């Protein structure tokens, strides 16, 4: 079972941009209630699809540079990267089914 690991401003390039497989990044903050609601769903997806997709969470409170560079304007924001390129991005709470649909082409 794969875990959702933390990614930071300093590790984003190596873990996300240079990844060998698709990557989902969950941008969150401790004050964000919808972020807390979506976190267990992301954990479930990591357990189910972690062999095909890397799952990371980025705390926007302690890592402001990458969210700014990636145009993150609201939380939670989920971004999917493939071959170092942003291929999907959405903001706000999502159901597990909606996230699986977004990941479909990568699993």
N, CA, C and O atoms as a GROMACS GRO file, in nm:
protein
  428
    1UNK      N    1   0.084  -0.119   0.000
    1UNK     CA    2   0.000   0.000   0.000
    1UNK      C    3   0.088   0.125   0.000
    1UNK      O    4   0.175   0.141   0.086
    2UNK      N    5   0.066   0.211  -0.096
    2UNK     CA    6   0.146   0.333  -0.108
    2UNK      C    7   0.092   0.441  -0.015
    2UNK      O    8  -0.028   0.448   0.012
    3UNK      N    9   0.181   0.524   0.031
    3UNK     CA   10   0.143   0.636   0.115
    3UNK      C   11   0.144   0.764   0.033
    3UNK      O   12   0.204   0.771  -0.074
    4UNK      N   13   0.076   0.864   0.086
    4UNK     CA   14   0.083   0.998   0.028
    4UNK      C   15   0.198   1.068   0.100
    4UNK      O   16   0.188   1.096   0.220
    5UNK      N   17   0.305   1.096   0.028
    5UNK     CA   18   0.422   1.159   0.087
    5UNK      C   19   0.413   1.310   0.074
    5UNK      O   20   0.339   1.363  -0.008
    6UNK      N   21   0.489   1.378   0.158
    6UNK     CA   22   0.495   1.524   0.150
    6UNK      C   23   0.594   1.565   0.042
    6UNK      O   24   0.699   1.503   0.024
    7UNK      N   25   0.559   1.671  -0.028
    7UNK     CA   26   0.650   1.734  -0.123
    7UNK      C   27   0.662   1.880  -0.080
    7UNK      O   28   0.566   1.938  -0.028
    8UNK      N   29   0.779   1.939  -0.100
    8UNK     CA   30   0.804   2.076  -0.057
    8UNK      C   31   0.850   2.161  -0.175
    8UNK      O   32   0.871   2.111  -0.285
    9UNK      N   33   0.864   2.290  -0.149
    9UNK     CA   34   0.919   2.379  -0.252
    9UNK      C   35   1.053   2.325  -0.302
    9UNK      O   36   1.083   2.333  -0.421
   10UNK      N   37   1.134   2.271  -0.211
   10UNK     CA   38   1.268   2.224  -0.246
   10UNK      C   39   1.269   2.090  -0.318
   10UNK      O   40   1.360   2.064  -0.397
   11UNK      N   41   1.170   2.004  -0.293
   11UNK     CA   42   1.171   1.869  -0.353
   11UNK      C   43   1.076   1.855  -0.472
   11UNK      O   44   1.074   1.750  -0.536
   12UNK      N   45   0.998   1.959  -0.503
   12UNK     CA   46   0.897   1.952  -0.609
   12UNK      C   47   0.959   1.913  -0.743
   12UNK      O   48   0.909   1.825  -0.813
   13UNK      N   49   1.067   1.979  -0.778
   13UNK     CA   50   1.133   1.952  -0.907
   13UNK      C   51   1.172   1.805  -0.919
   13UNK      O   52   1.141   1.741  -1.019
   14UNK      N   53   1.240   1.751  -0.819
   14UNK     CA   54   1.288   1.613  -0.828
   14UNK      C   55   1.176   1.510  -0.815
   14UNK      O   56   1.179   1.408  -0.884
   15UNK      N   57   1.078   1.534  -0.728
   15UNK     CA   58   0.974   1.434  -0.704
   15UNK      C   59   0.858   1.441  -0.804
   15UNK      O   60   0.800   1.338  -0.837
   16UNK      N   61   0.826   1.559  -0.851
   16UNK     CA   62   0.709   1.576  -0.938
   16UNK      C   63   0.749   1.595  -1.084
   16UNK      O   64   0.707   1.518  -1.170
   17UNK      N   65   0.829   1.694  -1.110
   17UNK     CA   66   0.864   1.728  -1.248
   17UNK      C   67   0.949   1.618  -1.313
   17UNK      O   68   0.932   1.589  -1.432
   18UNK      N   69   1.039   1.558  -1.239
   18UNK     CA   70   1.128   1.455  -1.295
   18UNK      C   71   1.079   1.312  -1.270
   18UNK      O   72   1.154   1.217  -1.291
   19UNK      N   73   0.957   1.296  -1.225
   19UNK     CA   74   0.904   1.163  -1.192
   19UNK      C   75   0.894   1.075  -1.316
   19UNK      O   76   0.868   1.123  -1.426
   20UNK      N   77   0.915   0.945  -1.295
   20UNK     CA   78   0.906   0.847  -1.404
   20UNK      C   79   0.764   0.807  -1.437
   20UNK      O   80   0.738   0.752  -1.544
   21UNK      N   81   0.671   0.835  -1.346
   21UNK     CA   82   0.531   0.801  -1.371
   21UNK      C   83   0.444   0.922  -1.339
   21UNK      O   84   0.493   1.019  -1.282
   22UNK      N   85   0.316   0.918  -1.375
   22UNK     CA   86   0.229   1.032  -1.344
   22UNK      C   87   0.227   1.061  -1.195
   22UNK      O   88   0.251   0.973  -1.112
   23UNK      N   89   0.198   1.187  -1.161
   23UNK     CA   90   0.200   1.234  -1.022
   23UNK      C   91   0.074   1.315  -0.995
   23UNK      O   92   0.034   1.400  -1.075
   24UNK      N   93   0.010   1.287  -0.879
   24UNK     CA   94  -0.099   1.369  -0.830
   24UNK      C   95  -0.045   1.449  -0.712
   24UNK      O   96   0.015   1.393  -0.620
   25UNK      N   97  -0.068   1.581  -0.715
   25UNK     CA   98  -0.027   1.668  -0.605
   25UNK      C   99  -0.152   1.730  -0.544
   25UNK      O  100  -0.232   1.792  -0.613
   26UNK      N  101  -0.166   1.712  -0.413
   26UNK     CA  102  -0.277   1.768  -0.336
   26UNK      C  103  -0.222   1.889  -0.259
   26UNK      O  104  -0.144   1.874  -0.166
   27UNK      N  105  -0.265   2.009  -0.300
   27UNK     CA  106  -0.225   2.132  -0.231
   27UNK      C  107  -0.326   2.156  -0.118
   27UNK      O  108  -0.447   2.159  -0.143
   28UNK      N  109  -0.277   2.173   0.005
   28UNK     CA  110  -0.366   2.182   0.120
   28UNK      C  111  -0.311   2.278   0.224
   28UNK      O  112  -0.198   2.326   0.214
   29UNK      N  113  -0.394   2.306   0.325
   29UNK     CA  114  -0.354   2.384   0.442
   29UNK      C  115  -0.434   2.335   0.561
   29UNK      O  116  -0.547   2.287   0.544
   30UNK      N  117  -0.378   2.347   0.679
   30UNK     CA  118  -0.444   2.294   0.799
   30UNK      C  119  -0.574   2.367   0.833
   30UNK      O  120  -0.660   2.310   0.900
   31UNK      N  121  -0.591   2.490   0.788
   31UNK     CA  122  -0.712   2.567   0.816
   31UNK      C  123  -0.825   2.539   0.717
   31UNK      O  124  -0.935   2.590   0.733
   32UNK      N  125  -0.798   2.459   0.615
   32UNK     CA  126  -0.891   2.435   0.504
   32UNK      C  127  -0.977   2.311   0.531
   32UNK      O  128  -0.928   2.198   0.522
   33UNK      N  129  -1.105   2.331   0.565
   33UNK     CA  130  -1.194   2.218   0.595
   33UNK      C  131  -1.212   2.123   0.476
   33UNK      O  132  -1.205   2.002   0.496
   34UNK      N  133  -1.234   2.172   0.354
   34UNK     CA  134  -1.246   2.080   0.240
   34UNK      C  135  -1.116   2.000   0.216
   34UNK      O  136  -1.121   1.888   0.166
   35UNK      N  137  -1.003   2.058   0.254
   35UNK     CA  138  -0.875   1.985   0.242
   35UNK      C  139  -0.875   1.863   0.335
   35UNK      O  140  -0.831   1.755   0.298
   36UNK      N  141  -0.925   1.883   0.455
   36UNK     CA  142  -0.933   1.772   0.551
   36UNK      C  143  -1.031   1.666   0.504
   36UNK      O  144  -1.013   1.547   0.532
   37UNK      N  145  -1.136   1.708   0.434
   37UNK     CA  146  -1.235   1.613   0.384
   37UNK      C  147  -1.180   1.529   0.268
   37UNK      O  148  -1.212   1.410   0.258
   38UNK      N  149  -1.100   1.588   0.183
   38UNK     CA  150  -1.050   1.516   0.066
   38UNK      C  151  -0.927   1.431   0.098
   38UNK      O  152  -0.896   1.337   0.024
   39UNK      N  153  -0.858   1.462   0.207
   39UNK     CA  154  -0.734   1.390   0.241
   39UNK      C  155  -0.754   1.238   0.252
   39UNK      O  156  -0.672   1.164   0.197
   40UNK      N  157  -0.859   1.188   0.320
   40UNK     CA  158  -0.875   1.042   0.327
   40UNK      C  159  -0.903   0.978   0.191
   40UNK      O  160  -0.867   0.863   0.167
   41UNK      N  161  -0.966   1.053   0.102
   41UNK     CA  162  -0.991   1.002  -0.034
   41UNK      C  163  -0.860   0.988  -0.109
   41UNK      O  164  -0.837   0.888  -0.177
   42UNK      N  165  -0.774   1.088  -0.097
   42UNK     CA  166  -0.642   1.082  -0.161
   42UNK      C  167  -0.563   0.964  -0.104
   42UNK      O  168  -0.496   0.893  -0.179
   43UNK      N  169  -0.572   0.943   0.026
   43UNK     CA  170  -0.504   0.829   0.089
   43UNK      C  171  -0.554   0.696   0.032
   43UNK      O  172  -0.474   0.606   0.004
   44UNK      N  173  -0.686   0.684   0.014
   44UNK     CA  174  -0.743   0.562  -0.044
   44UNK      C  175  -0.693   0.540  -0.186
   44UNK      O  176  -0.656   0.429  -0.224
   45UNK      N  177  -0.692   0.648  -0.265
   45UNK     CA  178  -0.646   0.637  -0.404
   45UNK      C  179  -0.500   0.596  -0.409
   45UNK      O  180  -0.460   0.517  -0.495
   46UNK      N  181  -0.419   0.649  -0.319
   46UNK     CA  182  -0.277   0.612  -0.314
   46UNK      C  183  -0.264   0.463  -0.285
   46UNK      O  184  -0.178   0.395  -0.342
   47UNK      N  185  -0.349   0.413  -0.196
   47UNK     CA  186  -0.345   0.271  -0.165
   47UNK      C  187  -0.387   0.184  -0.282
   47UNK      O  188  -0.334   0.074  -0.301
   48UNK      N  189  -0.481   0.233  -0.362
   48UNK     CA  190  -0.532   0.156  -0.475
   48UNK      C  191  -0.447   0.170  -0.601
   48UNK      O  192  -0.432   0.073  -0.676
   49UNK      N  193  -0.392   0.288  -0.625
   49UNK     CA  194  -0.326   0.315  -0.753
   49UNK      C  195  -0.180   0.360  -0.738
   49UNK      O  196  -0.119   0.405  -0.835
   50UNK      N  197  -0.125   0.347  -0.618
   50UNK     CA  198   0.011   0.394  -0.592
   50UNK      C  199   0.119   0.325  -0.672
   50UNK      O  200   0.231   0.375  -0.681
   51UNK      N  201   0.088   0.208  -0.730
   51UNK     CA  202   0.186   0.142  -0.815
   51UNK      C  203   0.195   0.205  -0.953
   51UNK      O  204   0.293   0.185  -1.025
   52UNK      N  205   0.093   0.284  -0.992
   52UNK     CA  206   0.090   0.345  -1.125
   52UNK      C  207   0.109   0.496  -1.122
   52UNK      O  208   0.152   0.557  -1.220
   53UNK      N  209   0.076   0.556  -1.008
   53UNK     CA  210   0.079   0.701  -0.993
   53UNK      C  211   0.142   0.735  -0.858
   53UNK      O  212   0.112   0.670  -0.758
   54UNK      N  213   0.229   0.837  -0.855
   54UNK     CA  214   0.284   0.885  -0.728
   54UNK      C  215   0.188   0.989  -0.671
   54UNK      O  216   0.135   1.072  -0.744
   55UNK      N  217   0.166   0.984  -0.541
   55UNK     CA  218   0.076   1.076  -0.472
   55UNK      C  219   0.154   1.158  -0.371
   55UNK      O  220   0.226   1.104  -0.287
   56UNK      N  221   0.139   1.292  -0.381
   56UNK     CA  222   0.207   1.382  -0.289
   56UNK      C  223   0.110   1.487  -0.238
   56UNK      O  224   0.011   1.520  -0.304
   57UNK      N  225   0.139   1.538  -0.118
   57UNK     CA  226   0.065   1.651  -0.064
   57UNK      C  227   0.163   1.763  -0.036
   57UNK      O  228   0.275   1.740   0.011
   58UNK      N  229   0.120   1.885  -0.064
   58UNK     CA  230   0.205   2.002  -0.044
   58UNK      C  231   0.134   2.098   0.050
   58UNK      O  232   0.027   2.149   0.017
   59UNK      N  233   0.194   2.123   0.165
   59UNK     CA  234   0.139   2.215   0.265
   59UNK      C  235   0.168   2.358   0.219
   59UNK      O  236   0.283   2.402   0.220
   60UNK      N  237   0.063   2.428   0.179
   60UNK     CA  238   0.082   2.563   0.124
   60UNK      C  239   0.121   2.665   0.231
   60UNK      O  240   0.170   2.773   0.198
   61UNK      N  241   0.099   2.632   0.358
   61UNK     CA  242   0.140   2.724   0.465
   61UNK      C  243   0.292   2.734   0.474
   61UNK      O  244   0.347   2.842   0.494
   62UNK      N  245   0.360   2.621   0.458
   62UNK     CA  246   0.505   2.618   0.475
   62UNK      C  247   0.580   2.616   0.342
   62UNK      O  248   0.703   2.624   0.340
   63UNK      N  249   0.508   2.604   0.233
   63UNK     CA  250   0.570   2.598   0.099
   63UNK      C  251   0.493   2.689   0.003
   63UNK      O  252   0.416   2.640  -0.079
   64UNK      N  253   0.514   2.820   0.012
   64UNK     CA  254   0.436   2.913  -0.072
   64UNK      C  255   0.485   2.928  -0.216
   64UNK      O  256   0.408   2.972  -0.302
   65UNK      N  257   0.611   2.894  -0.244
   65UNK     CA  258   0.667   2.921  -0.377
   65UNK      C  259   0.601   2.837  -0.487
   65UNK      O  260   0.557   2.893  -0.587
   66UNK      N  261   0.593   2.706  -0.470
   66UNK     CA  262   0.540   2.619  -0.575
   66UNK      C  263   0.392   2.648  -0.604
   66UNK      O  264   0.355   2.656  -0.721
   67UNK      N  265   0.306   2.663  -0.503
   67UNK     CA  266   0.167   2.697  -0.535
   67UNK      C  267   0.156   2.825  -0.617
   67UNK      O  268   0.073   2.834  -0.708
   68UNK      N  269   0.238   2.924  -0.585
   68UNK     CA  270   0.237   3.049  -0.662
   68UNK      C  271   0.282   3.023  -0.805
   68UNK      O  272   0.217   3.070  -0.899
   69UNK      N  273   0.391   2.949  -0.823
   69UNK     CA  274   0.441   2.918  -0.957
   69UNK      C  275   0.340   2.836  -1.037
   69UNK      O  276   0.330   2.851  -1.159
   70UNK      N  277   0.265   2.749  -0.970
   70UNK     CA  278   0.169   2.661  -1.039
   70UNK      C  279   0.031   2.724  -1.053
   70UNK      O  280  -0.061   2.660  -1.105
   71UNK      N  281   0.015   2.848  -1.008
   71UNK     CA  282  -0.112   2.918  -1.025
   71UNK      C  283  -0.224   2.868  -0.935
   71UNK      O  284  -0.341   2.879  -0.970
   72UNK      N  285  -0.188   2.815  -0.820
   72UNK     CA  286  -0.289   2.766  -0.725
   72UNK      C  287  -0.353   2.887  -0.657
   72UNK      O  288  -0.287   2.963  -0.586
   73UNK      N  289  -0.484   2.904  -0.679
   73UNK     CA  290  -0.555   3.020  -0.625
   73UNK      C  291  -0.654   2.984  -0.515
   73UNK      O  292  -0.699   3.073  -0.443
   74UNK      N  293  -0.688   2.857  -0.501
   74UNK     CA  294  -0.782   2.814  -0.398
   74UNK      C  295  -0.744   2.676  -0.349
   74UNK      O  296  -0.667   2.604  -0.413
   75UNK      N  297  -0.800   2.640  -0.233
   75UNK     CA  298  -0.770   2.509  -0.175
   75UNK      C  299  -0.900   2.434  -0.147
   75UNK      O  300  -1.002   2.497  -0.118
   76UNK      N  301  -0.897   2.303  -0.154
   76UNK     CA  302  -0.784   2.223  -0.203
   76UNK      C  303  -0.774   2.233  -0.355
   76UNK      O  304  -0.874   2.249  -0.425
   77UNK      N  305  -0.652   2.224  -0.404
   77UNK     CA  306  -0.627   2.212  -0.548
   77UNK      C  307  -0.558   2.080  -0.571
   77UNK      O  308  -0.464   2.044  -0.500
   78UNK      N  309  -0.604   2.007  -0.671
   78UNK     CA  310  -0.542   1.881  -0.711
   78UNK      C  311  -0.485   1.903  -0.850
   78UNK      O  312  -0.554   1.950  -0.940
   79UNK      N  313  -0.358   1.870  -0.868
   79UNK     CA  314  -0.295   1.878  -1.000
   79UNK      C  315  -0.236   1.743  -1.035
   79UNK      O  316  -0.181   1.673  -0.950
   80UNK      N  317  -0.248   1.708  -1.162
   80UNK     CA  318  -0.190   1.584  -1.213
   80UNK      C  319  -0.084   1.621  -1.316
   80UNK      O  320  -0.109   1.698  -1.408
   81UNK      N  321   0.033   1.563  -1.298
   81UNK     CA  322   0.146   1.587  -1.387
   81UNK      C  323   0.182   1.457  -1.457
   81UNK      O  324   0.175   1.349  -1.399
   82UNK      N  325   0.219   1.469  -1.583
   82UNK     CA  326   0.268   1.354  -1.659
   82UNK      C  327   0.386   1.400  -1.743
   82UNK      O  328   0.377   1.501  -1.812
   83UNK      N  329   0.494   1.328  -1.736
   83UNK     CA  330   0.617   1.364  -1.807
   83UNK      C  331   0.659   1.507  -1.776
   83UNK      O  332   0.706   1.579  -1.864
   84UNK      N  333   0.642   1.548  -1.650
   84UNK     CA  334   0.686   1.680  -1.608
   84UNK      C  335   0.593   1.794  -1.644
   84UNK      O  336   0.622   1.909  -1.612
   85UNK      N  337   0.482   1.763  -1.709
   85UNK     CA  338   0.388   1.867  -1.752
   85UNK      C  339   0.258   1.857  -1.674
   85UNK      O  340   0.210   1.748  -1.645
   86UNK      N  341   0.200   1.971  -1.642
   86UNK     CA  342   0.069   1.975  -1.579
   86UNK      C  343  -0.034   1.935  -1.683
   86UNK      O  344  -0.046   2.000  -1.788
   87UNK      N  345  -0.110   1.828  -1.656
   87UNK     CA  346  -0.209   1.781  -1.753
   87UNK      C  347  -0.353   1.799  -1.705
   87UNK      O  348  -0.445   1.803  -1.786
   88UNK      N  349  -0.374   1.810  -1.573
   88UNK     CA  350  -0.508   1.835  -1.519
   88UNK      C  351  -0.494   1.914  -1.389
   88UNK      O  352  -0.398   1.897  -1.315
   89UNK      N  353  -0.593   1.999  -1.365
   89UNK     CA  354  -0.593   2.076  -1.241
   89UNK      C  355  -0.737   2.110  -1.205
   89UNK      O  356  -0.813   2.154  -1.291
   90UNK      N  357  -0.774   2.090  -1.080
   90UNK     CA  358  -0.906   2.131  -1.035
   90UNK      C  359  -0.900   2.173  -0.889
   90UNK      O  360  -0.817   2.127  -0.811
   91UNK      N  361  -0.993   2.262  -0.855
   91UNK     CA  362  -0.997   2.320  -0.722
   91UNK      C  363  -1.130   2.287  -0.656
   91UNK      O  364  -1.234   2.281  -0.721
   92UNK      N  365  -1.124   2.264  -0.526
   92UNK     CA  366  -1.245   2.236  -0.450
   92UNK      C  367  -1.257   2.088  -0.420
   92UNK      O  368  -1.184   2.005  -0.474
   93UNK      N  369  -1.351   2.056  -0.332
   93UNK     CA  370  -1.372   1.918  -0.295
   93UNK      C  371  -1.421   1.834  -0.412
   93UNK      O  372  -1.499   1.881  -0.495
   94UNK      N  373  -1.375   1.711  -0.419
   94UNK     CA  374  -1.415   1.618  -0.525
   94UNK      C  375  -1.449   1.484  -0.462
   94UNK      O  376  -1.395   1.448  -0.357
   95UNK      N  377  -1.538   1.411  -0.526
   95UNK     CA  378  -1.569   1.276  -0.480
   95UNK      C  379  -1.459   1.181  -0.526
   95UNK      O  380  -1.382   1.212  -0.616
   96UNK      N  381  -1.455   1.066  -0.463
   96UNK     CA  382  -1.359   0.964  -0.505
   96UNK      C  383  -1.382   0.926  -0.650
   96UNK      O  384  -1.287   0.911  -0.726
   97UNK      N  385  -1.509   0.912  -0.689
   97UNK     CA  386  -1.541   0.875  -0.828
   97UNK      C  387  -1.490   0.980  -0.927
   97UNK      O  388  -1.438   0.946  -1.034
   98UNK      N  389  -1.505   1.108  -0.891
   98UNK     CA  390  -1.458   1.216  -0.979
   98UNK      C  391  -1.306   1.212  -0.993
   98UNK      O  392  -1.253   1.236  -1.102
   99UNK      N  393  -1.237   1.184  -0.884
   99UNK     CA  394  -1.091   1.176  -0.890
   99UNK      C  395  -1.046   1.055  -0.972
   99UNK      O  396  -0.949   1.064  -1.047
  100UNK      N  397  -1.115   0.943  -0.956
  100UNK     CA  398  -1.080   0.825  -1.036
  100UNK      C  399  -1.100   0.855  -1.184
  100UNK      O  400  -1.017   0.816  -1.267
  101UNK      N  401  -1.209   0.924  -1.219
  101UNK     CA  402  -1.230   0.961  -1.360
  101UNK      C  403  -1.114   1.048  -1.411
  101UNK      O  404  -1.070   1.031  -1.524
  102UNK      N  405  -1.067   1.140  -1.328
  102UNK     CA  406  -0.955   1.227  -1.368
  102UNK      C  407  -0.826   1.148  -1.387
  102UNK      O  408  -0.742   1.184  -1.469
  103UNK      N  409  -0.812   1.039  -1.310
  103UNK     CA  410  -0.690   0.958  -1.318
  103UNK      C  411  -0.699   0.847  -1.423
  103UNK      O  412  -0.599   0.782  -1.454
  104UNK      N  413  -0.819   0.826  -1.477
  104UNK     CA  414  -0.844   0.712  -1.566
  104UNK      C  415  -0.740   0.691  -1.674
  104UNK      O  416  -0.698   0.577  -1.697
  105UNK      N  417  -0.697   0.795  -1.740
  105UNK     CA  418  -0.604   0.777  -1.851
  105UNK      C  419  -0.463   0.735  -1.804
  105UNK      O  420  -0.379   0.697  -1.885
  106UNK      N  421  -0.439   0.742  -1.672
  106UNK     CA  422  -0.307   0.708  -1.620
  106UNK      C  423  -0.303   0.575  -1.546
  106UNK      O  424  -0.195   0.527  -1.511
  107UNK      N  425  -0.421   0.514  -1.521
  107UNK     CA  426  -0.424   0.389  -1.444
  107UNK      C  427  -0.461   0.270  -1.530
  107UNK      O  428  -0.468   0.158  -1.480
   0.00000   0.00000   0.00000
